[in-house]
């Protein structure tokens, strides 16, 4: 039985602790590739992840990835965020 269903153990501290605890869904790093056409938006980047082209929100300072260039994306439980790419010199 859940501790939230039992009134004797349902103190504010216990409820907050259980609801604010990490959910087990950590943020992970995905590696995709830049898609064609390259997005013309300043807020989004076109990225291929898992064979699908997605328009992903990006960090302000992240540059648009060229087609085929690696694209690093943070994935949380309910969001994707393009954080940048790597250039080889």
C-alpha positions as CSV (number, residue, x, y, z in Angstrom):
1,X,0.0,0.0,0.0
2,X,1.3,3.5,-0.8
3,X,2.4,5.7,2.0
4,X,0.2,8.4,0.4
5,X,-2.9,6.3,0.9
6,X,-2.4,5.7,4.6
7,X,-3.3,8.8,6.7
8,X,-1.2,7.9,9.7
9,X,2.0,8.1,7.6
10,X,0.9,10.9,5.4
11,X,2.9,13.8,6.9
12,X,3.8,16.8,4.8
13,X,7.5,15.9,5.1
14,X,7.0,12.3,3.9
15,X,4.8,13.4,1.0
16,X,7.2,16.0,-0.1
17,X,10.2,13.7,0.2
18,X,8.5,11.0,-1.9
19,X,7.2,13.4,-4.6
20,X,10.4,15.4,-4.9
21,X,12.7,12.3,-4.9
22,X,14.5,11.5,-8.2
23,X,12.2,9.7,-10.5
24,X,14.8,7.3,-11.9
25,X,14.7,9.1,-15.2
26,X,18.1,10.8,-15.4
27,X,19.1,13.1,-18.2
28,X,21.0,11.2,-20.9
29,X,23.2,12.3,-23.8
30,X,22.1,11.3,-27.3
31,X,24.3,11.6,-30.4
32,X,22.4,12.3,-33.6
33,X,23.4,14.0,-36.9
34,X,22.5,17.2,-38.5
35,X,19.7,16.9,-41.0
36,X,18.9,18.5,-44.3
37,X,17.5,21.0,-44.7
38,X,19.4,22.8,-42.0
39,X,16.9,24.8,-39.8
40,X,16.7,28.5,-40.5
41,X,15.3,29.1,-37.0
42,X,17.5,30.6,-34.3
43,X,15.6,28.5,-31.7
44,X,15.6,25.1,-33.2
45,X,17.9,22.6,-35.0
46,X,16.9,19.8,-37.3
47,X,18.5,16.6,-36.0
48,X,18.2,13.0,-37.1
49,X,17.7,10.7,-34.0
50,X,16.8,7.1,-34.4
51,X,16.2,7.5,-38.1
52,X,13.7,10.3,-37.7
53,X,14.3,14.0,-38.4
54,X,13.2,16.1,-35.5
55,X,13.1,19.8,-34.9
56,X,14.7,20.1,-31.5
57,X,15.0,23.3,-29.3
58,X,18.6,24.4,-29.0
59,X,20.8,26.3,-26.6
60,X,21.2,29.9,-27.5
61,X,24.9,29.7,-28.2
62,X,24.8,26.3,-30.0
63,X,25.4,26.6,-33.8
64,X,23.3,24.8,-36.3
65,X,24.9,21.4,-37.2
66,X,25.7,20.9,-40.9
67,X,24.1,17.9,-42.6
68,X,25.8,14.7,-41.4
69,X,27.7,16.5,-38.6
70,X,27.4,15.0,-35.0
71,X,24.7,16.7,-32.9
72,X,24.7,16.2,-29.1
73,X,21.2,16.2,-27.5
74,X,20.2,16.1,-23.9
75,X,17.2,13.9,-23.3
76,X,15.1,14.0,-20.2
77,X,11.8,12.4,-19.3
78,X,9.8,15.1,-21.2
79,X,12.3,17.2,-23.2
80,X,15.0,17.2,-25.8
81,X,17.6,20.0,-26.0
82,X,20.3,20.3,-28.7
83,X,23.5,21.5,-26.9
84,X,26.0,21.6,-29.8
85,X,28.4,19.8,-32.0
86,X,32.1,19.0,-32.2
87,X,34.3,20.3,-34.9
88,X,37.5,18.6,-36.0
89,X,40.5,20.8,-36.6
